[in-house]
Amino acid sequence: MAHGDVTHLEIPVNDLESAKDFYADLFGWEISAPPGFEEYPMWQNPNKISGGALTPREDGFTQPRSIVEVDSIDDTLAKVTANGGKVLKEREAITETSWWALFEDPDGNVLGLFEGSMEG
């Protein structure tokens, strides 16, 4: 994916198993959790390009949020604050080769950022 592509959609749910059944039946998604990410069952869209995850609902995360791939989370977060947005979660490792962060735009919308690769 390229810088700026929306690559992932996180859907907060109260019951992971029920949500997996619901979305699998609704859209035909094959949903499974990668090893080490049991609380993060994922799917890939039929287009085989983008996908998402079912995520436990928590305070401050009650609506779906898009994750945007970027070349540099640090550079992007600097632009967020320079343009009136707010960093909600600084860059954090997912694996040895991938990272994520959260920000809020000036209108209060929360989006995630992804940098790196889940392969290798």
C-alpha positions in Angstrom: 0.0 0.0 0.0 1.1 3.6 -0.6 1.3 6.6 1.7 -2.3 7.8 2.3 -4.1 4.6 1.5 -6.9 3.6 3.9 -5.8 0.0 4.6 -7.8 -1.1 7.6 -11.1 -0.7 9.4 -11.3 -1.4 13.1 -14.8 -2.2 14.4 -15.3 -2.1 18.2 -17.4 -4.9 19.6 -18.6 -6.2 22.9 -18.5 -9.9 22.1 -15.8 -11.0 19.7 -17.3 -14.4 19.0 -20.8 -13.1 18.2 -19.3 -10.3 16.1 -17.3 -12.8 14.1 -20.4 -14.8 13.4 -22.4 -11.7 12.4 -19.9 -10.3 10.0 -19.0 -13.7 8.5 -22.6 -14.3 7.7 -23.4 -10.7 6.6 -20.4 -10.2 4.2 -18.9 -13.6 3.8 -15.7 -12.5 5.6 -13.3 -15.2 6.7 -12.3 -13.9 10.1 -9.4 -15.3 12.1 -6.9 -14.0 14.6 -3.2 -14.1 13.6 -1.0 -15.9 16.1 -0.2 -13.6 19.0 -3.2 -11.4 18.3 -6.0 -13.5 19.6 -8.0 -10.4 20.8 -7.7 -8.9 17.3 -9.6 -11.2 14.8 -8.9 -9.9 11.3 -10.4 -10.3 7.8 -9.4 -9.3 4.3 -11.9 -7.7 1.9 -12.9 -9.7 -1.1 -10.8 -7.3 -3.2 -7.7 -8.8 -1.4 -6.3 -5.3 -0.9 -7.7 -4.0 2.4 -9.4 -5.4 5.4 -9.9 -4.8 9.1 -10.3 -6.2 12.5 -12.9 -6.7 15.3 -11.6 -5.1 18.4 -12.8 -5.1 22.0 -14.8 -2.0 22.7 -13.3 0.3 25.3 -13.6 3.8 26.6 -13.0 6.3 23.9 -13.3 3.6 21.2 -17.0 3.2 20.5 -17.2 3.8 16.7 -15.4 2.3 13.8 -12.1 3.9 12.8 -10.1 3.8 9.7 -6.4 3.2 9.7 -4.3 5.0 7.1 -0.9 3.7 5.9 1.9 6.3 6.0 5.6 6.4 5.2 6.4 7.9 8.6 4.2 8.1 11.6 6.5 10.6 13.3 6.3 13.0 10.3 2.6 12.5 10.0 1.9 13.2 13.7 4.0 16.4 13.4 1.7 17.5 10.6 -1.3 16.6 12.7 -0.3 18.9 15.5 0.9 21.7 13.1 -2.5 21.6 11.4 -4.6 21.8 14.6 -5.1 18.1 15.3 -4.2 16.2 18.4 -2.1 13.1 19.0 -4.0 10.6 21.0 -1.5 7.7 20.9 2.1 8.1 20.1 3.9 5.7 17.7 3.8 2.2 19.3 5.2 -1.1 18.0 2.9 -3.8 16.7 5.7 -6.1 15.6 9.4 -5.6 15.0 8.6 -4.2 11.5 5.3 -2.3 12.1 3.9 0.5 14.2 0.7 2.4 14.8 -0.6 5.6 16.3 -3.9 7.5 16.8 -4.8 11.1 16.2 -7.9 13.3 16.3 -8.5 15.8 13.5 -9.7 19.4 14.3 -13.3 18.2 13.9 -13.0 15.4 16.5 -12.7 12.5 14.1 -10.3 9.7 15.3 -8.1 7.9 12.8 -5.2 5.5 13.1 -1.9 5.4 11.3 0.1 2.4 10.3 3.7 2.3 9.2 5.8 -0.7 8.2 5.1 -4.3 7.2 3.4 -7.2 8.9 5.5 -9.6 6.8 8.9 -10.9 7.8 
